[in-house]
Amino acid sequence: MQCDCKDTFEARVAEKVKERLPEGFTEYSASLEGYVLTLTNPIQERLTIAYEGDVQVPKKNGGGFKRQKIKTSIQATYCPFCGKPAKAEEEAA
């Protein structure tokens, strides 16, 4: 992402969560999930939402159905917090 929304929101959520924790807590560690590094040039961090499920499909030999898993993901093209494009704009040659 081209913005710092991930870091900003992680810090804001951590602040609110820490207010509710008992006094004397230690080793706090948390982060927004769903951000992955993309193997592009340059390497970027993009919000990626998992899409998982299952479906009953006919067996190849014709006798009944079998369960098949559905697993894919969707990458955000814009930051869901500020609306900036996730991909860096191409520099003019």
C-alpha positions as CSV (number, residue, x, y, z in Angstrom):
1,M,0.0,0.0,0.0
2,Q,1.2,3.5,-0.7
3,C,-0.2,4.9,2.6
4,D,0.6,4.3,6.3
5,C,-3.0,3.4,7.3
6,K,-2.0,-0.1,8.4
7,D,0.5,1.2,10.9
8,T,-1.8,4.1,12.0
9,F,-4.8,1.8,12.7
10,E,-2.6,-0.9,14.3
11,A,-1.4,1.7,16.8
12,R,-4.9,3.2,17.4
13,V,-6.4,-0.3,18.0
14,A,-3.5,-1.3,20.2
15,E,-4.0,1.8,22.3
16,K,-7.7,1.0,22.9
17,V,-7.0,-2.7,23.6
18,K,-4.2,-1.9,26.1
19,E,-6.6,0.4,28.0
20,R,-8.8,-2.6,28.7
21,L,-6.0,-5.0,29.8
22,P,-5.2,-5.6,33.4
23,E,-2.5,-3.5,35.0
24,G,1.0,-5.1,34.7
25,F,0.5,-6.9,31.4
26,T,3.6,-7.8,29.4
27,E,4.6,-8.9,26.0
28,Y,1.8,-7.3,24.0
29,S,1.8,-8.3,20.4
30,A,-0.9,-7.8,17.8
31,S,-1.4,-6.7,14.2
32,L,-4.0,-6.3,11.5
33,E,-4.3,-9.6,9.6
34,G,-4.8,-10.0,5.9
35,Y,-1.8,-8.0,4.7
36,V,0.6,-10.0,2.6
37,L,3.8,-9.2,0.6
38,T,3.3,-9.4,-3.1
39,L,6.1,-10.6,-5.3
40,T,6.1,-7.6,-7.6
41,N,8.8,-5.1,-8.5
42,P,9.0,-3.4,-6.1
43,I,7.7,-5.8,-3.4
44,Q,4.6,-4.3,-1.9
45,E,2.3,-5.1,1.1
46,R,-1.3,-5.5,0.0
47,L,-4.5,-6.2,1.9
48,T,-5.6,-9.7,0.9
49,I,-9.0,-11.2,1.9
50,A,-9.3,-15.0,2.0
51,Y,-12.3,-16.6,0.4
52,E,-12.9,-20.2,1.5
53,G,-15.7,-22.6,1.3
54,D,-16.8,-26.0,0.0
55,V,-19.2,-27.4,-2.6
56,Q,-20.6,-30.8,-3.5
57,V,-19.6,-31.9,-7.0
58,P,-20.6,-35.0,-8.9
59,K,-18.0,-37.8,-8.8
60,K,-16.3,-38.6,-12.1
61,N,-17.5,-42.2,-12.1
62,G,-21.1,-41.0,-11.8
63,G,-21.9,-42.4,-8.3
64,G,-23.0,-39.6,-6.1
65,F,-21.2,-36.5,-4.9
66,K,-18.0,-35.5,-3.2
67,R,-16.9,-32.4,-1.2
68,Q,-14.5,-30.1,-2.9
69,K,-12.8,-27.2,-1.2
70,I,-12.9,-23.7,-2.6
71,K,-9.9,-21.5,-1.7
72,T,-8.8,-18.3,-3.3
73,S,-8.1,-14.7,-2.3
74,I,-8.9,-11.2,-3.3
75,Q,-6.4,-8.3,-3.2
76,A,-7.5,-4.8,-2.5
77,T,-6.7,-2.3,-5.3
78,Y,-7.4,0.6,-3.0
79,C,-6.7,1.1,0.8
80,P,-10.0,0.5,2.6
81,F,-9.2,3.2,5.1
82,C,-8.1,6.2,3.0
83,G,-8.9,5.2,-0.6
84,K,-5.4,5.6,-2.0
85,P,-4.4,3.2,-4.8
86,A,-2.6,0.2,-3.4
87,K,-0.2,0.1,-6.4
88,A,2.4,2.7,-6.9
89,E,1.8,5.0,-9.9
90,E,4.1,4.4,-12.8
91,E,6.7,7.1,-13.1
92,A,6.7,9.0,-16.3
93,A,9.5,8.1,-18.6
